[in-house]
Amino acid sequence: MAGLLLLFTEQTNFNLSGVHYQFDQEKMMMLIEEGFWDKDVVERQVTAREALEIMVPINEAKRLWEVNIYLIALFAAVFIALFFTPLKPKKHFRWYVVLYLILLVSFMIWDVARHQEIAKTLLS
């Protein structure tokens, strides 16, 4: 599963912020694409400082998505282990399910909040 998500990410340059860039250092030109399906493309000349202010949050969003790929695969593996394998715990099964759900919801809340922070940084 993680392999498929990594392949998808590499082929499409996907991240959850929906913003990508290409930077030409020689001309100091930056091409910024916003959106997932309908991309708004802006090309402009930038200073080194402006380029960094744009690139750092986008790179952070990309790294966060790469971490998410592995965490999604981990949560899927634990789900399968809890419900569909002989590894299913016999004792205290409900406690394992509650712990799993708490961790899953906590991860989702943290992830959404983090991506919202990055989006605010990109929009400002």
Order of alpha helices (4+ residues) and beta strands (2+ residues): alpha-beta-beta-beta-alpha-alpha
